[in-house]
Amino acid sequence: MDNTKEIITLGGGCFWCTEAVFQQVKGIEKVVSGYTGGTVPGTPTYREICSGLTGHAEVIQLTYDANVISLQDILIIFFTTHDPTTLNRQGADRGTQYRSVIYYQKEEEKAIIDVVIENIQPYFDDKIVTEVSALGPFFEAEDYHQDYYENNKTQGYCTAVINPKLAKLRQMHADKLK
């Protein structure tokens, strides 16, 4: 990977939603749905994650070209396409696996994350509760979770939950879209 390629791992509720959003963004080269942040050893399964007992979050891992999109811009898109003020919940999805979370790999990233959160907090009525943690082991989700929206656009969850997020993305960040 050349030095303009960076990786950030984000959880904003169901990974299908977050994946669908970032697959539309210029500079995002790869989006992988997966799990991280848990305490149970071994490779977790979706069923185990959904139990809420593993401590893992549903996340996406983004590979992006820092010459095309900045981490700051990625974070602004992230914070405006989910609710970072709800603890362990996004819409009807509830549980620790749906927490708002950012996993960083470098201290420089944490500093950027902290500044972005401080700068956007005034735009929210409630306190931002997004967890910010160093990335631990990342586990790729099962194949049927990858490219979920692209493969299931007419499925009920996609039309009711993901389509409105994509509409908001188009409205607020049209200049960042592919």
C-alpha positions in Angstrom: 0.0 0.0 0.0 1.5 3.4 -0.9 1.7 6.1 1.7 -1.5 7.9 0.6 -3.6 4.9 1.5 -5.0 5.0 5.0 -7.4 2.8 7.0 -10.0 3.9 9.5 -12.6 1.7 11.2 -16.0 3.1 12.0 -19.2 1.8 13.6 -22.4 3.8 13.2 -25.1 1.2 13.9 -25.8 -1.5 11.4 -22.8 -2.0 9.2 -25.0 -2.4 6.1 -25.9 1.3 6.5 -22.5 2.6 7.1 -21.0 0.5 4.3 -23.7 1.8 1.8 -22.9 5.4 2.7 -19.1 5.2 2.3 -19.3 3.1 -0.9 -20.7 6.3 -2.5 -17.8 8.6 -1.4 -14.9 9.7 -3.6 -11.5 8.5 -2.4 -12.9 5.5 -0.5 -11.2 2.6 -2.2 -12.4 -0.4 -0.2 -15.2 -0.9 2.4 -15.2 -4.1 4.4 -17.9 -4.9 7.0 -16.7 -6.6 10.1 -16.5 -6.8 13.9 -14.0 -5.4 16.4 -13.9 -4.1 20.0 -14.9 -7.4 21.7 -13.4 -9.3 24.5 -14.3 -12.9 23.5 -11.4 -14.7 21.9 -11.6 -16.2 18.5 -13.3 -15.2 15.3 -16.9 -14.1 16.2 -19.9 -14.9 14.0 -22.8 -12.6 13.3 -25.1 -14.7 15.5 -22.6 -14.3 18.4 -22.3 -10.5 17.8 -26.1 -10.1 17.9 -26.3 -11.8 21.3 -24.5 -8.7 22.7 -22.3 -10.9 24.8 -19.1 -10.7 22.8 -18.5 -6.9 23.2 -17.9 -6.5 19.5 -19.3 -3.7 17.4 -20.5 -3.9 13.8 -18.1 -1.8 11.9 -16.7 -1.0 8.5 -13.1 -0.8 7.7 -12.3 1.9 5.1 -9.3 2.1 2.9 -9.1 5.6 1.5 -6.8 7.7 -0.5 -5.7 10.6 1.6 -4.9 12.6 -1.5 -8.6 12.5 -2.5 -10.4 12.7 0.9 -9.2 13.6 4.3 -9.9 11.9 7.6 -11.7 15.0 8.7 -14.1 14.8 5.7 -14.7 11.1 6.4 -15.5 11.9 10.0 -17.9 14.7 9.1 -19.7 12.3 6.7 -19.7 9.7 9.5 -21.2 12.1 12.1 -23.9 13.5 9.8 -25.2 10.1 8.5 -25.8 8.5 11.9 -26.8 9.7 15.4 -23.6 9.9 17.5 -25.6 11.0 20.5 -27.4 7.8 21.2 -25.7 5.1 23.3 -25.8 1.6 21.8 -28.7 2.4 19.4 -29.3 3.6 15.9 -33.0 3.8 15.1 -34.6 0.5 15.9 -31.3 -1.3 16.1 -30.4 -1.6 19.8 -27.5 -3.2 21.6 -23.8 -2.7 22.2 -23.0 -4.0 18.7 -24.7 -0.9 17.3 -22.7 1.6 19.2 -21.2 4.7 17.6 -17.5 4.1 17.6 -14.2 5.1 15.8 -11.2 2.8 16.0 -7.9 4.5 15.1 -4.5 3.0 14.4 -2.2 6.0 14.9 -2.1 8.7 17.7 -2.2 11.3 14.9 -5.6 10.0 13.9 -6.9 10.2 17.5 -5.9 13.8 17.7 -7.8 14.5 14.5 -10.9 12.6 15.8 -10.8 14.6 19.0 -10.7 17.9 17.2 -13.5 17.0 14.8 -15.7 15.9 17.8 -15.0 19.1 19.6 -15.8 21.2 16.5 -19.1 19.4 15.7 -20.4 19.0 19.2 -22.2 22.5 19.1 -24.3 21.3 16.2 -25.9 18.6 18.3 -28.4 19.2 21.1 -27.2 16.2 23.1 -23.6 15.1 24.0 -21.8 13.0 21.4 -21.2 9.6 23.0 -19.1 8.1 20.2 -16.5 5.8 21.6 -12.9 6.5 20.4 -10.5 3.6 20.9 -7.4 2.1 19.5 -8.1 -0.6 16.9 -7.7 -4.2 18.1 -8.2 -7.3 16.1 -10.6 -6.8 13.1 -12.7 -9.7 11.9 -14.2 -9.6 8.4 -18.0 -10.3 8.5 -19.5 -13.2 6.6 -19.7 -12.9 2.8 -23.4 -12.2 2.8 -22.8 -9.0 4.8 -20.4 -7.6 2.2 -21.9 -5.1 -0.3 -25.2 -5.8 1.4 -27.1 -2.7 0.0 -25.7 -3.1 -3.5 -26.9 -6.7 -3.5 -30.3 -6.1 -1.8 -31.5 -2.6 -2.7 -35.2 -3.6 -2.7 -35.1 -5.5 0.6 -37.2 -3.8 3.3 -34.4 -2.7 5.6 -32.6 -1.1 2.6 -35.6 0.9 1.4 -36.7 2.0 4.9 -33.4 2.6 6.6 -30.5 2.8 4.2 -32.2 4.9 1.4 -32.9 7.8 3.7 -29.3 7.8 4.9 -28.1 7.9 1.2 -30.6 10.8 0.5 -29.1 12.7 3.5 -25.6 12.0 2.2 -26.5 13.3 -1.3 -28.1 16.4 0.2 -25.3 17.2 2.6 -22.2 16.0 0.9 -22.8 16.0 -2.9 -19.3 17.3 -3.6 -17.8 14.2 -2.0 -19.7 11.6 -4.0 -18.4 9.4 -6.8 
